Amino acid sequence: MITAQGFATARLGKRQGAELLGRIIAAGRQAGLLRPAPVESTVRLLGYALCIAACLHHAWFSDSVALVAVALLGLSYFVAQLAFLGHGALHGAVSGNRKIDLLFGLVSMSAFGGLGFEEWKKRHREHHLFCQVEGRDPDMAVDFAASLTEGSARRKGKLARAIGRFQGTYLWGLALLFGHSQRVLSQLEVLAKPARYWRDLAFLPIHYGLWIGLPLVLQVPAERVVIAYLVPATFLGLHLAAVFWVNHVGMPLVAEPKAFSIVERQVRTSRNIRVPAIIDPVFGGLNYQIEHHLMPSCPPFRLRELREVVRPLLIEAGLPYHESGWGTALRDVGAHFSAIGALLEKPG
């Protein structure tokens, strides 16, 4: 029998876990790492917006193929940076003020990225609450195109099984559609529940006005408009998959979340990625996934420093600290998808 994924076992008592989490919070606060970052976040928001404006100008008007290509890659990168900024806003890392953080999220995600911020906020909070709990973690809610778990593989129908057995081969190609699918699914959910997500509904027209309406008014050729809108989202999908999938895919599942202290559950289900500091922005700081899940309100650009506080305390408490190089993590993720796919070759 092929075994593709195990379940985490609680080793630390809840009281011990609460005490450990208290020590981590106290150490983080003493080091000044948990305070919000309104000035830095505002500067980043304005800087990324200016970079997107410059890239759009070249993507729409430049006669140089090379410059257009660079502009399209730039659009993908800076839209990702705004998404990371919105992610920080969701957790209160921007200002700690709910209304200001909400505005940051709506501007950075809904207006620039076309992703419903409040709709995504609901899903992402559930991910933090139920990380690696199958059926509760929305980031695991994929069944047809791919399977993350043995349970998902067993639920597949004949067509999905026939396709899914090759998921270890095709999944990274499918990642090119990840940015598009996230945008479309989020917008459909917003449209389905307009009363609940009315703020997203108000900001999404700004998104289409910027990316579609404005260039048409400026008489940019329609094919340029389409290319500047769709190609960066395609690159973005591969970027986000390479950054997000390594965080939890293949890590142990949690069958009984109530049996775990908060700190142990988050640590056992998360994987950190070791990269040089200069590469941290590519991840939006989320290569420090353990620290992020323990202290989500920490601004992403302080997570590297927070690691130096958190890691010794976790090791001292006897908890595992999963950390690997990016290449190793990508291979592990690929091997996990292949192992799950292999299950689909067997009936039943």
C-alpha positions as CSV (number, residue, x, y, z in Angstrom):
1,M,0.0,0.0,0.0
2,I,1.3,3.5,-0.9
3,T,1.3,5.9,2.0
4,A,1.5,9.5,0.8
5,Q,0.8,11.5,4.0
6,G,0.7,11.0,7.7
7,F,-1.2,12.6,10.6
8,A,0.4,14.8,13.2
9,T,0.3,13.5,16.8
10,A,0.0,16.0,19.7
11,R,3.0,15.7,22.0
12,L,2.8,19.0,23.9
13,G,0.1,19.6,26.5
14,K,-2.3,22.5,26.0
15,R,-1.1,24.2,29.1
16,Q,2.5,23.9,28.0
17,G,1.5,25.1,24.6
18,A,-0.2,28.2,26.0
19,E,2.8,29.0,28.1
20,L,5.1,28.6,25.1
21,L,3.0,30.8,23.0
22,G,3.0,33.4,25.7
23,R,6.8,33.3,25.8
24,I,7.0,33.7,22.1
25,I,4.6,36.7,22.1
26,A,6.5,38.3,25.0
27,A,9.9,37.8,23.2
28,G,8.5,39.2,20.0
29,R,7.1,42.3,21.6
30,Q,10.3,42.9,23.6
31,A,12.2,42.8,20.3
32,G,9.8,45.3,18.8
33,L,8.8,42.9,16.0
34,L,5.1,42.7,16.5
35,R,4.1,46.4,16.2
36,P,2.2,47.4,13.0
37,A,4.0,49.2,10.2
38,P,1.8,51.9,8.8
39,V,4.5,54.1,7.4
40,E,6.5,51.3,5.8
41,S,3.3,49.8,4.4
42,T,2.1,53.1,2.9
43,V,5.5,53.7,1.2
44,R,5.3,50.2,-0.2
45,L,1.8,50.6,-1.5
46,L,2.6,53.9,-3.2
47,G,5.9,52.5,-4.6
48,Y,4.2,49.3,-6.0
49,A,1.4,51.4,-7.5
50,L,3.9,53.6,-9.3
51,C,5.8,50.6,-10.6
52,I,2.6,49.1,-11.9
53,A,1.8,52.4,-13.6
54,A,5.2,52.4,-15.3
55,C,4.9,48.8,-16.4
56,L,1.4,49.4,-17.8
57,H,2.7,52.3,-19.8
58,H,5.4,50.2,-21.4
59,A,3.1,47.2,-21.9
60,W,0.5,49.4,-23.6
61,F,2.7,51.8,-25.7
62,S,6.3,50.5,-26.1
63,D,7.5,49.4,-29.5
64,S,10.2,47.2,-28.0
65,V,9.3,43.6,-27.7
66,A,12.0,43.1,-25.0
67,L,10.7,46.1,-23.0
68,V,7.1,44.8,-23.2
69,A,8.2,41.4,-22.0
70,V,10.0,43.0,-19.0
71,A,6.9,45.2,-18.3
72,L,4.7,42.1,-18.3
73,L,7.0,40.3,-15.8
74,G,7.1,43.5,-13.7
75,L,3.3,43.6,-13.6
76,S,3.2,40.1,-12.3
77,Y,5.8,40.7,-9.7
78,F,4.3,44.0,-8.4
79,V,0.7,42.7,-8.3
80,A,2.1,39.8,-6.2
81,Q,3.7,42.4,-3.9
82,L,0.4,44.2,-3.5
83,A,-1.2,40.9,-2.7
84,F,1.3,40.2,0.0
85,L,0.6,43.7,1.4
86,G,-3.1,42.9,1.4
87,H,-2.3,39.7,3.2
88,G,-0.5,41.7,5.9
89,A,-3.5,44.1,6.1
90,L,-5.8,41.1,6.7
91,H,-3.8,40.2,9.8
92,G,-3.5,43.8,11.2
93,A,0.2,44.1,10.2
94,V,-0.4,47.4,8.4
95,S,-1.8,49.6,11.1
96,G,-3.7,47.6,13.7
97,N,-6.7,49.7,12.9
98,R,-9.5,47.6,11.3
99,K,-10.8,50.3,9.0
100,I,-7.4,51.3,7.7
101,D,-6.3,47.7,7.2
102,L,-9.5,47.0,5.4
103,L,-8.9,50.0,3.0
104,F,-5.3,48.8,2.4
105,G,-6.6,45.3,1.5
106,L,-9.4,46.6,-0.8
107,V,-7.0,48.8,-2.7
108,S,-4.1,46.4,-3.0
109,M,-6.1,43.2,-3.7
110,S,-9.5,44.2,-5.0
111,A,-8.6,47.3,-7.0
112,F,-5.2,46.3,-8.3
113,G,-5.4,42.5,-8.3
114,G,-9.1,41.8,-9.0
115,L,-9.4,39.4,-6.0
116,G,-12.2,40.1,-3.6
117,F,-10.3,41.1,-0.4
118,E,-13.1,40.5,2.0
119,E,-14.1,37.2,0.3
120,W,-10.5,36.0,0.4
121,K,-10.2,37.2,4.0
122,K,-12.9,34.9,5.2
123,R,-11.3,31.9,3.5
124,H,-7.8,32.7,4.7
125,R,-8.9,33.1,8.3
126,E,-10.4,29.6,8.1
127,H,-7.1,28.4,6.8
128,H,-5.3,29.7,9.9
129,L,-7.9,28.3,12.2
130,F,-8.0,24.8,10.6
131,C,-4.6,24.5,8.9
132,Q,-4.2,21.0,7.4
133,V,-7.6,19.8,8.7
134,E,-9.2,18.1,5.8
135,G,-12.7,19.4,5.2
136,R,-12.1,22.5,7.2
137,D,-9.1,24.1,5.6
138,P,-10.3,25.9,2.4
139,D,-6.8,25.8,0.9
140,M,-7.2,22.0,0.7
141,A,-10.6,22.2,-1.1
142,V,-9.4,20.8,-4.4
143,D,-10.7,17.5,-5.7
144,F,-11.1,17.4,-9.5
145,A,-7.9,18.8,-11.1
146,A,-5.7,17.6,-8.3
147,S,-5.7,15.8,-4.9
148,L,-3.7,16.9,-1.9
149,T,-4.6,14.0,0.3
150,E,-5.4,10.3,0.1
151,G,-9.0,11.1,1.2
152,S,-9.4,13.4,-1.8
153,A,-8.0,10.7,-4.1
154,R,-10.5,8.2,-2.8
155,R,-13.4,10.6,-3.4
156,K,-12.6,11.0,-7.1
157,G,-14.9,9.8,-9.9
158,K,-13.7,7.9,-12.9
159,L,-12.8,10.9,-15.0
160,A,-11.0,12.7,-12.2
161,R,-9.1,9.4,-11.4
162,A,-8.1,9.0,-15.0
163,I,-6.7,12.5,-15.1
164,G,-5.4,12.7,-11.5
165,R,-3.0,9.8,-11.7
166,F,-0.7,12.1,-13.8
167,Q,-1.0,15.1,-11.4
168,G,2.7,14.9,-10.5
169,T,3.5,15.6,-14.1
170,Y,1.0,18.2,-15.1
171,L,0.4,20.2,-11.9
172,W,3.1,22.8,-12.4
173,G,1.8,23.5,-15.8
174,L,-1.7,23.8,-14.3
175,A,-0.2,26.4,-11.9
176,L,-0.1,28.8,-14.9
177,L,-3.9,29.0,-14.5
178,F,-3.7,29.5,-10.7
179,G,-3.8,33.3,-10.8
180,H,-6.7,33.3,-13.2
181,S,-8.7,30.7,-11.3
182,Q,-8.3,32.5,-7.9
183,R,-9.5,35.8,-9.5
184,V,-12.5,34.2,-11.2
185,L,-13.6,32.1,-8.3
186,S,-13.3,35.0,-5.9
187,Q,-15.3,37.3,-8.1
188,L,-18.0,34.7,-8.7
189,E,-18.4,34.4,-4.9
190,V,-18.6,38.2,-4.5
191,L,-21.3,38.3,-7.2
192,A,-23.2,35.5,-5.6
193,K,-23.2,37.3,-2.2
194,P,-23.3,41.0,-3.0
195,A,-24.8,42.0,0.4
196,R,-22.0,40.2,2.2
197,Y,-19.2,41.4,0.0
198,W,-20.5,44.8,-1.0
199,R,-17.1,46.5,-0.4
200,D,-15.4,44.1,-2.9
201,L,-18.2,44.8,-5.3
202,A,-17.5,48.5,-5.0
203,F,-13.8,48.2,-5.7
204,L,-13.8,45.6,-8.4
205,P,-15.0,48.1,-11.0
206,I,-11.9,50.2,-10.2
207,H,-9.9,47.1,-11.1
208,Y,-11.5,46.7,-14.5
209,G,-11.4,50.5,-15.1
210,L,-7.7,50.5,-14.6
211,W,-6.8,47.4,-16.6
212,I,-9.4,47.5,-19.3
213,G,-11.3,50.8,-19.4
214,L,-8.4,53.2,-19.1
215,P,-6.3,51.8,-21.9
216,L,-9.3,51.6,-24.2
217,V,-10.0,55.3,-23.6
218,L,-6.3,56.0,-24.3
219,Q,-6.8,54.1,-27.6
220,V,-4.5,51.3,-26.8
221,P,-5.0,48.4,-29.3
222,A,-7.3,45.8,-27.9
223,E,-4.8,43.0,-28.2
224,R,-2.3,45.0,-26.1
225,V,-5.0,45.5,-23.5
226,V,-5.8,41.7,-23.4
227,I,-2.1,40.8,-23.3
228,A,-1.3,43.2,-20.5
229,Y,-4.2,41.8,-18.4
230,L,-3.9,38.1,-19.0
231,V,-0.2,37.4,-19.4
232,P,0.9,38.9,-16.0
233,A,-1.8,36.8,-14.2
234,T,-0.4,33.7,-15.9
235,F,3.1,34.4,-14.6
236,L,1.5,35.3,-11.2
237,G,-0.1,31.9,-11.0
238,L,3.3,30.1,-11.3
239,H,4.8,32.6,-8.8
240,L,2.1,32.1,-6.2
241,A,2.1,28.3,-6.6
242,A,5.9,28.2,-6.1
243,V,5.6,30.3,-3.0
244,F,2.4,29.0,-1.4
245,W,2.4,25.3,-2.2
246,V,5.7,24.8,-0.3
247,N,4.2,26.1,2.9
248,H,1.9,23.2,3.7
249,V,1.6,20.7,0.8
250,G,2.8,17.3,2.0
251,M,3.0,18.3,5.7
252,P,1.1,16.2,8.2
253,L,-2.6,16.4,8.4
254,V,-4.5,17.1,11.6
255,A,-7.4,14.7,12.5
256,E,-8.3,16.0,15.9
257,P,-7.5,19.8,16.1
258,K,-8.9,20.0,19.6
259,A,-6.2,17.6,20.8
260,F,-3.4,20.2,20.0
261,S,-2.3,23.4,21.6
262,I,-2.5,26.2,19.1
263,V,1.3,26.6,18.9
264,E,1.9,22.9,18.3
265,R,-0.8,22.5,15.6
266,Q,0.6,25.5,13.6
267,V,4.2,24.4,13.9
268,R,3.7,20.7,13.0
269,T,1.7,21.6,9.8
270,S,4.0,24.4,8.5
271,R,7.3,24.4,6.5
272,N,9.8,27.2,6.4
273,I,12.0,27.9,3.3
274,R,15.6,28.9,3.6
275,V,16.6,31.5,1.1
276,P,19.0,34.5,1.1
277,A,17.5,37.6,2.6
278,I,17.5,39.3,-0.8
279,I,15.0,36.6,-2.0
280,D,12.5,37.2,0.9
281,P,10.5,39.8,-1.1
282,V,9.7,37.1,-3.7
283,F,7.9,35.2,-0.9
284,G,6.4,38.3,0.7
285,G,8.1,37.1,3.8
286,L,5.9,33.9,3.9
287,N,8.9,31.7,3.6
288,Y,8.9,32.1,7.4
289,Q,5.6,30.2,7.5
290,I,6.0,28.9,11.0
291,E,6.6,32.4,12.4
292,H,3.7,33.8,10.3
293,H,1.2,31.2,11.6
294,L,2.3,31.8,15.2
295,M,2.4,35.6,14.9
296,P,0.3,36.6,11.9
297,S,0.2,40.3,12.9
298,C,4.0,40.5,12.5
299,P,4.8,42.6,9.4
300,P,6.2,40.3,6.7
301,F,9.5,42.1,6.4
302,R,10.2,41.5,10.2
303,L,9.6,37.7,10.0
304,R,13.3,36.9,9.4
305,E,14.1,38.6,12.6
306,L,11.2,36.9,14.4
307,R,12.6,33.6,13.3
308,E,15.7,34.2,15.5
309,V,13.3,34.6,18.4
310,V,10.9,31.7,17.7
311,R,13.2,28.9,16.5
312,P,15.2,28.5,19.8
313,L,12.1,28.5,21.9
314,L,10.4,25.8,19.7
315,I,13.5,23.6,19.7
316,E,13.9,24.0,23.5
317,A,10.3,22.9,23.9
318,G,11.0,19.8,21.8
319,L,8.8,20.8,18.8
320,P,9.9,20.1,15.2
321,Y,11.1,23.0,13.2
322,H,10.5,22.1,9.6
323,E,12.8,24.1,7.4
324,S,14.4,23.3,4.0
325,G,15.8,25.0,0.9
326,W,13.4,26.1,-1.8
327,G,14.6,23.5,-4.3
328,T,14.3,20.7,-1.8
329,A,10.8,21.9,-0.8
330,L,9.6,22.0,-4.5
331,R,10.9,18.5,-5.0
332,D,9.1,17.3,-1.8
333,V,5.9,18.9,-3.0
334,G,6.3,17.3,-6.5
335,A,7.0,13.9,-4.8
336,H,3.8,14.3,-2.7
337,F,1.6,15.1,-5.7
338,S,3.1,12.1,-7.5
339,A,2.5,9.8,-4.5
340,I,-1.1,10.9,-4.3
341,G,-1.4,10.4,-8.0
342,A,0.0,6.9,-7.7
343,L,-2.9,6.0,-5.4
344,L,-5.3,6.7,-8.3
345,E,-3.7,3.9,-10.4
346,K,-5.3,1.4,-7.9
347,P,-9.0,0.7,-7.9
348,G,-11.2,1.4,-4.8
